Amino acid sequence: MNFGQIITAMVTPFDENNQINYPMVTELMNDLISNGSDAIIVAGTTGESPTLTYQEKIDLFKYAVKVAGGKYPVIAGTGSNNTAESIQLSKEAEAIGVDGLLLVSPYYNKPNQDGLYQHYAAIAEATNLPIMLYNIPGRTMVDLQVDTIISLSKIDNIVSLKDSSGNLDALSKIIEETADHFSVYSGDDSLTLPIKAIGGTGVVSVSSHIVGNELKEMLAKFELGDVKGAAVIHRKLLPIMRGLFMAPSPAPVKAALRMKGMDVGSVRLPLVNVNEVEEQLIRDLLK
């Protein structure tokens, strides 16, 4: 399964009552695809999956599949720290017609490597969909280690990794020791180019909500051998990439989208909107 180079981990738009704003989901998905995204993740952690109800996720998957109309991949965030619930949600997502699954490592319960392997393997066994593993130790408090990832990559439908560990040495070994069809994506916008340079595929991005075309141009230049040109774009985008994480995500990117004229609404508690100082910093960056 080819998910493309730039996959946007889409925010979930809310209305003034903090319910899902479906007309804005349509507008945002169309905007992302028009501006550099190859595929879209719905109800991932950037989509505030911990505060979406089970039914909201199901409804969002159905709606996103309808909007995409088979023209580009829709990847459903079905991972959680409850293996049985992730299996159930993954099965329902498959029946709805999504194109792939993003599974975040279980957070809070801190399983060991054997537990992580068995968690991912059990979900993979329950579905035929292609699966992207998501390693983000800074948020989950567990690190999906190199040998575990390599072992999981041998399961037929585990085809990809989104990595937010920042460990380029580990990623080099993973890229070297997994099959050619296994794709590795940066989970940190600021490491897109470095990870591409060691053999990665692309990025699962938050900043692509704002600078998707620029990210696409950067990767295109790199692939054409214009490494200096790609590096110039990387350095130019870096302050924006960093700025979109100045407060707990996705509050900053939702603020940036509102400034861009797309009213994606607020974030749900326990997250809060950016404060006035942060809002001004984001405004200055977008200029």
N, C-alpha and C positions, 0 to 999 in steps of 0.2 A: 504493500500500500504506500503510495507516494502522497505525503501530506503537503508537499511543497517546501519552500524555504522559509517563508514568513507566516507563522501561525499566530493569530492574535488570541490571547486569553481575554475574551471579551468581558467587559463589565456588564452587570445586569441593571438595565435602566429601571428606575422606580418613579412612580408618580408622586403627587403631593401627599398621598396617604401611605407612602412607602410600600405600595403594591407594585407588581411588575407592570411596567408601561409597555404593552405590546406594540403599539404603533411606533414607539421609539426603538424597540428591538429591530423592527424592519428597517427603519431609517439608518440605524447604526450599522447593521450587518451590510447593507448596501454601500454605505460610505466606506467601510473597511475594505471590502472587496474592490471598490473603485480606486482605493488608495494604497495598493501594495500588498494586501493580505492574500495568501493563497488558500488558507483554511481558517476556520473559526472554532474556538473552544467555547462551549456554553456551559454555565454552571460549574466552572472551575473555581479555584479559591479566589482568583481575581473577580469572579462573578459572585463572590460572597456566598459560596456553597454552604458554609457552616450555618448561615442564618436563613437559607432557603428551606422551606418544608419539602418533604418527599414529593408531595403532589405538585408543588410549584416546579420542581425539577422536571417531573414528567411532562407537565404542560409546556415548559420552556423547550424541552427537546422536540416535542411535537411541532411547536410553532416554528422553531429554527429550521427544522427539516423542510417544512412547507415553504418558508422564505427562500431557502437555498435552492430548492427545486432541482436538486441533483447536479447543479452547475459547479459546485465546489464542496469540499469535505466539511461536514459538521462533526466535531469531536465532542463527545459528552463527558463532562466531569462526573464520574460515578464512584470515585475513590472516597473512602472515609476510614475511621478507625474501628469500624464494625464490619468484619468480613462478610457475615451473612447478609447484612443490608446492602453492601456493595455488590454482592452477587445478584441479589434481587433487582436492584436498580439497573445493573448492567444488562440483565436479561430483558427488562422492560425497554431499555434504550435500544437494544438490538431489534426488538419487535417493532419499535417506532420507526426505525430506518436510519439511525445515525450511522456515520461512516467509520467511527473509531471511538476508543475510550481513552481518557486520561485518568490514571490512577495514582493519586498522591499516596506517599507512604503513610501508614497509620500514625497519627499524632497522639500525644499524651500517654498512651499505654506503653510506649517504649519497648516493642518486641525486639528480641535478639535476631541475628541474621537468619536463623532457621525459621523463626516465626514470620519474618518478612518474606522469605522465599515461599513458605507455605501459603501465606495470605495472597500473594500475587498469583501463585500457581492455581489456587482454588478458584479465583475469579476467572483466570484464563481458561480453565477447564469448563466453566459454565457458559462460555460464549464463543462464537466463531469470529467475533470482531477483532480487528487489529488493535493492539494495546500499546499505549505509551506509558512507560514507568515514569514516575516523577519523584526525583530525589531532592529534597529541600531541607537539609538537616537543621538550618537555622530556625525553621518554624515547627518542624515535627519532633525535634530532639532525637531523631534516629538517623544514622547515616547508612544508606544502602551501599554496601561496600562493593569494591570492584569485582571480587570473585562471585558475589551473589548476583550482581548484574549480568556477568558473563554466563553464569548458570541459567538464569532466567531467560536470557536471549536464545537459548536452545529450545525453548518452548515455541512451537510453530507460530502462534498468533501474538507473541510478545515481540514486537518489531521495532521498538523505538525507545529512546530515553530523553526526557527533559531533565537537565541537570542544573541545579542551583547550588552546588557545593562550592563552586569556584576553584576546584582542585584540578588544574590542567594536567598534572602528572597522572592522576587517576584516570582522567578522560582519555589521555593518550593511550593508556594501556587497554581501556575498554574498546576504543576504536580499533586498535591493533588486533585484539583477541576475539572480536565478535565477527560474525559473517558480514559480507559486503552489503547485504540488504538491510542490516540493522542500522538505523539512523540515530544520530546523536544531535540533540538540539541544546543550545544554550538556554537556560532558564533565567539568565541575567542579561538584560539588554546590553549592558556595558561590556560583556564578554563575547558578544556575537562574533566580532572579527577575529579575536584570538582563537576562539574555538573553531571557527571556520578554517583558520590557518593550520590547525593540527588535524584537519580531516572531518570536522563536524559538518552537518547538513545545513543548519540555519538556526533560527531562533523562535522560541515560543515567547512572544513579546507583549509587553504592556505599552511601551512607548509607540508601538505601531498604530495605536489609536490616534496619534498626533503626527508622527513622522514616518509612516509606513513607506511612502515612496522613496524617502531618503535612505531608509534601511535597504530597500530593494536595489537602489542605485549603488550603494556601498558594496553589497554582495556581488552585483554584476561586474563592477570594476575589478574586484578581487579575482573573479573567475576569468576575466579577460587578461589578467596579468598586470593590471594597473594597481599594484600594491600600494604605491605612494598615494594615488588618488583615493583609494579605499580608506587609507589611514587618515587622510585629510577629512573625509566625511565623518569617520569615527570620532575624531577629536572634536569636530564641530557639534556632533550630536551628544557627546558625553555629558555636558552640563544638563541637558534636557532629560537624558536617561536617569541621571542621579536625582535631579529635581523631582521627578515623578515618584520618588520613594522617600521624600523628605518627611513624610508622615505615613502612618500605617496605610498600606495599599488596600483598596483602590481609591481612597479619599482624594489624593492629589490628581490622579488621572481623571476622576469624575469632575473635579474642579476645572481642569484644563479643557475637558469636553464642553462644559457649560460656557466657558469663555469663548470657545469655538462656535457657539450658537447651537449646541446640541444639548438640550436639557435632559440629561440622564438622571437627574434627581440627586437625592442624598445617599448616604450609606446607612445601613441598619446598625443599631446598637448591638454589640458593645463598641463598634467603630463610631467615630464622630467626624464631621466635616473638618476640612483644614481651617485654621484660624486666620485672622486678618493678615498677620505678618506672612504666613505661609502662602496665602492667596496672592499677595503682592509679589512675592518671590517667583511664583509660578507665572504670573502675568508678565513679569520682566523677562523670564526665560523664553516665553513664547514669542516675544517681540523679535 
